[in-house]
């Protein structure tokens, strides 16, 4: 049994000064005098990870994915979804097998838990590819059946305007797969239809989607309006300007946003390196991974980097940032035992200094050394 003392982030977005006692699960959170001034937060959950440390999910073996899981834990991430981008279905099935094997090999800590697969393509709009390859498919008949055959699929990004998309969303939801609207040219009405069908997230708000206009709100208008679907945001200061992050926060509040990284293999590598990302080679340029034509191909931040930016530049209280980086991602996946520091929850937690430096990580109650 362990006890930590400090400012404890609660699932309502407030801080409680006191002690938290835990073993594998959290036993008690006690309000009262505390000997420490550190912040104690639930471990971060990243729903969109295309790669990092030179490893691309699209080509990684199971061992490489488990190695990444160990590295992510040391960055404060206690759960994550390896994310596959648009490719031929045969390739995506190979990627899925590697993810499934890696997840099955994990024990209960101390590494970051591989929570399943996020399939970001191929059911996306050819008009909003971003860095994806032009290998887009309609989400129906054999294409959909093969995707549904991926047993570790937990989250799927889809363009709701595609033929068959609404039926696919409804079917995915009945099978327990979360659906996110993204890489889409959807109108406001089409996006709302996707939400009505069961979509509960928007993939990297503002990016790779129909632009916001005062006469054509489009998918961004739907994402900023109150609904059951939370926009995921990439707070690296490159994908989205901090003022637009603030706009999303004002519109949706802490309960309505998800912090994610969309990090790619170039993250945590030599800044002069070039690697395949999506449809072409990419390099680090102006704070993100970019293709030769300047197209942004993903981020190079950690979840903690994103939380720091949301706290320091957008002005969001740290406990509310924790809701967006932990509680809300857990809710997207229907996980009731993670993402919160409440009695009975799994003891995945991190300790941050007052200057938001990582001081400690616990996975299922086990401290990383």
C-alpha positions in Angstrom: 0.0 0.0 0.0 1.3 3.5 -0.9 0.2 6.9 0.1 1.0 10.1 -1.8 0.3 13.6 -0.6 -0.3 16.8 -2.6 -2.9 18.4 -4.9 -5.1 15.6 -6.3 -6.9 16.1 -9.6 -10.5 15.0 -9.3 -12.8 13.9 -12.1 -14.9 17.0 -11.6 -12.0 19.2 -12.7 -11.1 20.4 -9.2 -8.0 19.9 -7.0 -8.3 18.3 -3.6 -5.4 18.9 -1.2 -4.8 15.7 0.8 -3.6 12.1 0.4 -4.3 9.3 -2.0 -3.8 5.7 -0.8 -3.5 2.9 -3.3 -2.2 -0.6 -4.1 -3.2 -2.0 -7.5 -6.4 0.1 -7.2 -7.1 3.4 -5.5 -8.3 2.7 -1.9 -9.0 6.2 -0.6 -8.7 9.9 -1.4 -8.6 11.9 1.8 -9.0 15.6 1.9 -6.9 17.3 4.6 -3.4 18.7 5.3 -0.8 17.5 2.8 3.0 17.5 3.2 3.7 17.9 -0.5 2.8 20.5 -3.1 3.0 18.3 -6.2 0.1 17.7 -8.5 -1.2 14.1 -8.6 -3.1 13.3 -11.9 -4.6 10.2 -13.5 -2.2 8.8 -16.1 -2.7 10.1 -19.6 -4.6 8.1 -22.3 -3.6 8.9 -25.9 -6.1 7.8 -28.5 -4.0 8.6 -31.6 -0.4 7.4 -31.8 0.9 6.7 -35.3 4.4 6.1 -34.0 7.4 7.6 -32.0 11.0 7.1 -31.3 11.7 6.1 -34.9 9.0 3.4 -34.8 6.0 3.6 -37.2 2.9 1.7 -36.2 2.4 0.8 -39.9 5.6 -1.3 -40.0 6.2 -2.2 -36.4 6.4 -5.6 -35.0 4.8 -6.6 -31.7 8.1 -6.3 -29.9 8.6 -2.7 -31.2 5.1 -1.8 -30.0 5.7 -3.1 -26.5 9.0 -1.2 -26.5 7.0 1.9 -27.3 4.6 1.1 -24.5 7.5 1.1 -22.0 8.8 4.5 -23.3 5.3 6.1 -23.2 4.9 5.1 -19.6 8.0 7.1 -18.7 6.3 10.1 -20.4 3.2 9.8 -18.2 1.0 7.9 -20.7 -0.6 4.8 -19.0 -2.8 3.8 -21.9 -2.8 4.3 -25.7 -4.1 3.2 -29.0 -1.6 2.4 -31.8 -3.1 4.1 -34.8 -3.1 2.8 -38.4 -3.5 5.2 -41.3 -4.9 4.6 -44.8 -3.5 1.6 -46.6 -4.6 -1.5 -48.4 -6.7 -3.8 -46.3 -4.2 -6.6 -46.4 -1.6 -4.2 -44.9 -4.0 -3.0 -42.2 -4.8 -6.5 -41.2 -1.1 -7.2 -40.7 -0.8 -4.1 -38.6 -3.8 -5.3 -36.6 -2.1 -8.6 -35.9 1.0 -6.9 -34.6 -1.1 -4.7 -32.3 -3.1 -7.7 -31.1 0.0 -9.7 -30.4 1.6 -6.9 -28.5 -1.4 -6.2 -26.4 -1.8 -9.9 -25.5 1.8 -10.1 -24.4 1.5 -7.3 -21.8 1.2 -8.0 -18.1 -0.6 -5.7 -15.6 2.0 -2.9 -15.6 4.4 -1.2 -15.4 4.2 -0.3 -19.1 1.6 1.8 -20.8 -1.4 -0.4 -21.7 -2.1 -1.0 -25.4 -5.8 -0.6 -25.3 -6.5 -1.7 -28.9 -6.3 -0.3 -32.4 -7.4 3.0 -33.8 -8.1 2.7 -37.5 -7.8 6.2 -38.9 -8.3 5.1 -42.6 -9.3 4.0 -45.2 -12.9 5.2 -44.7 -12.1 8.9 -45.2 -12.8 11.6 -47.8 -10.4 11.8 -50.8 -10.9 15.6 -50.5 -9.4 15.7 -47.0 -6.5 13.3 -47.1 -3.9 15.2 -45.2 -0.8 13.0 -45.3 -2.9 9.8 -46.0 -2.5 7.9 -49.2 -5.3 8.1 -51.8 -6.4 4.5 -51.1 -9.9 5.4 -49.8 -12.7 2.9 -49.5 -16.4 3.1 -48.9 -17.4 1.6 -45.5 -19.7 -1.2 -46.7 -19.9 -4.8 -47.9 -16.5 -6.6 -47.8 -14.5 -3.4 -46.9 -16.5 -3.0 -43.7 -16.6 -6.7 -42.9 -12.8 -6.9 -43.0 -12.5 -4.0 -40.7 -15.0 -5.6 -38.3 -12.9 -8.7 -38.4 -10.1 -6.9 -36.6 -10.9 -8.0 -33.0 -8.7 -5.4 -31.3 -10.4 -2.5 -33.1 -11.5 0.0 -30.5 -11.8 3.3 -32.4 -12.5 4.0 -36.1 -12.2 7.4 -37.9 -14.8 7.8 -40.7 -16.1 10.5 -43.0 -19.9 10.4 -42.4 -20.7 11.7 -45.9 -19.4 8.5 -47.6 -21.9 6.0 -49.0 -22.8 3.5 -46.3 -21.1 5.5 -43.5 -24.1 6.1 -41.3 -25.1 2.4 -41.3 -21.5 1.5 -40.6 -21.3 3.9 -37.6 -24.5 2.4 -36.2 -23.2 -1.2 -36.6 -19.8 -0.3 -35.1 -21.4 1.1 -32.1 -23.5 -2.0 -31.5 -20.2 -4.0 -31.5 -18.6 -1.7 -28.9 -16.3 0.1 -31.3 -16.1 3.9 -30.8 -16.4 6.0 -33.9 -14.8 9.3 -34.6 -15.7 11.8 -37.4 -12.5 12.9 -39.2 -10.7 13.4 -42.5 -14.0 14.6 -43.8 -15.7 17.1 -46.1 -19.0 16.8 -44.3 -21.5 19.6 -44.1 -23.0 20.5 -40.8 -26.0 18.3 -41.5 -23.9 15.3 -42.5 -21.8 15.6 -39.4 -24.9 15.8 -37.2 -26.2 12.7 -38.9 -22.9 11.0 -38.0 -23.4 11.9 -34.4 -27.0 10.8 -34.5 -25.8 7.4 -35.8 -23.5 7.0 -32.9 -20.2 8.9 -33.5 -18.7 10.1 -30.1 -15.5 11.9 -31.2 -14.0 14.1 -33.9 -10.5 13.3 -35.0 -8.0 16.2 -34.7 -10.4 19.1 -34.8 -9.8 21.8 -37.4 -7.3 19.5 -39.3 -8.2 17.5 -42.5 -11.8 18.7 -42.5 -14.0 21.2 -44.3 -13.0 24.6 -43.0 -15.3 26.6 -40.7 -17.2 29.4 -42.5 -19.9 31.8 -41.1 -22.1 30.7 -44.0 -21.1 27.1 -44.0 -20.3 25.9 -40.5 -19.6 22.4 -41.8 -18.1 19.6 -39.6 -16.3 22.1 -37.4 -19.5 23.9 -36.6 -20.9 20.5 -35.5 -17.9 19.8 -33.4 -18.0 23.1 -31.5 -21.8 22.7 -30.8 -23.0 20.8 -27.8 -23.4 17.1 -28.6 -22.4 13.6 -27.4 -19.3 13.7 -29.6 -16.1 15.2 -28.2 -13.6 16.9 -30.5 -10.0 15.6 -30.1 -7.4 18.3 -30.3 -3.6 18.4 -30.9 -2.2 21.1 -28.6 1.2 21.5 -30.1 0.8 25.1 -31.2 1.3 24.1 -34.8 -1.8 22.0 -35.8 -4.0 24.5 -34.0 -3.3 28.1 -32.9 -3.7 28.5 -29.1 -6.5 31.0 -29.7 -8.5 28.4 -31.6 -7.8 25.9 -28.8 -9.3 28.5 -26.5 -12.3 28.9 -28.7 -12.9 25.1 -28.6 -12.6 25.2 -24.8 -15.0 28.1 -24.5 -17.5 26.2 -26.7 -17.2 22.7 -25.3 -15.6 23.1 -21.8 -13.4 20.5 -20.2 -16.1 17.7 -20.5 -16.3 18.2 -24.3 -12.6 18.0 -25.4 -10.0 15.2 -25.7 -6.3 15.9 -25.7 -4.3 13.7 -28.1 -0.9 13.8 -29.8 -1.3 12.3 -33.3 2.4 11.8 -32.9 4.4 10.1 -35.6 7.6 8.1 -35.8 9.7 11.2 -36.1 8.8 12.1 -32.5 11.7 11.7 -30.1 14.2 11.2 -32.9 17.1 13.1 -34.3 15.6 16.4 -35.6 17.4 16.0 -38.9 15.9 12.5 -39.6 13.5 11.7 -42.4 11.0 8.8 -42.2 8.0 7.5 -44.0 4.8 9.1 -42.7 1.5 8.3 -44.5 2.0 8.7 -48.2 5.5 10.0 -48.4 8.8 10.9 -46.6 8.5 13.5 -43.9 10.9 15.5 -41.7 10.6 17.7 -38.7 10.0 21.3 -39.8 8.6 24.3 -38.0 7.6 22.2 -34.9 5.8 19.3 -36.6 6.4 16.4 -39.0 5.8 17.7 -42.6 5.9 16.3 -46.1 8.1 17.9 -48.7 5.2 20.1 -49.9 4.7 21.5 -46.4 1.7 19.3 -45.5 1.6 18.6 -41.8 1.9 14.9 -41.3 1.6 14.6 -37.5 3.0 15.9 -34.3 6.2 15.3 -32.3 4.8 16.2 -28.9 4.1 14.1 -25.8 0.8 14.2 -24.0 2.6 16.1 -21.2 3.7 18.7 -23.8 0.1 19.1 -24.8 -1.1 19.5 -21.2 1.5 22.1 -20.6 0.5 24.1 -23.6 -3.2 24.0 -22.7 -2.3 25.1 -19.1 0.3 27.8 -19.9 -0.9 29.2 -23.2 -4.6 28.6 -23.2 -5.0 29.2 -19.5 -6.9 26.0 -18.5 -6.5 24.8 -14.9 -4.4 21.7 -14.6 -7.2 19.6 -13.1 -9.4 20.4 -16.1 -6.5 19.5 -18.4 -6.4 16.1 -16.6 -10.0 15.5 -17.4 -9.3 16.2 -21.1 -6.2 14.0 -21.2 -7.4 11.1 -19.0 -11.0 11.0 -18.1 -12.5 11.9 -21.5 -10.3 9.5 -23.5 -11.3 6.8 -21.1 -15.0 7.7 -21.6 -14.6 7.5 -25.4 -13.5 3.9 -25.0 -16.1 3.1 -22.4 -13.4 2.4 -19.7 -14.8 2.8 -16.2 -11.7 1.8 -14.3 -9.2 4.3 -15.7 -8.8 8.0 -16.2 -9.9 9.1 -12.8 -8.5 9.1 -9.2 -11.5 7.7 -7.4 -11.7 4.7 -5.0 -11.9 1.5 -6.9 -10.3 2.8 -10.0 -7.0 1.3 -11.3 -4.1 3.1 -9.8 -2.7 4.6 -13.0 -1.4 8.0 -11.8 1.4 10.5 -12.4 3.1 13.1 -10.2 3.9 16.5 -11.5 5.9 19.4 -9.9 4.3 22.8 -9.7 6.2 23.7 -12.9 4.6 20.6 -14.6 7.7 18.5 -14.7 7.2 14.7 -14.4 8.3 13.4 -11.1 6.7 10.0 -10.8 4.6 7.4 -12.7 2.5 4.6 -11.3 0.9 1.9 -13.5 -1.6 -0.3 -11.7 0.1 0.8 -8.5 3.6 -0.1 -9.5 6.1 2.7 -9.6 8.4 3.1 -12.6 12.0 3.3 -11.5 
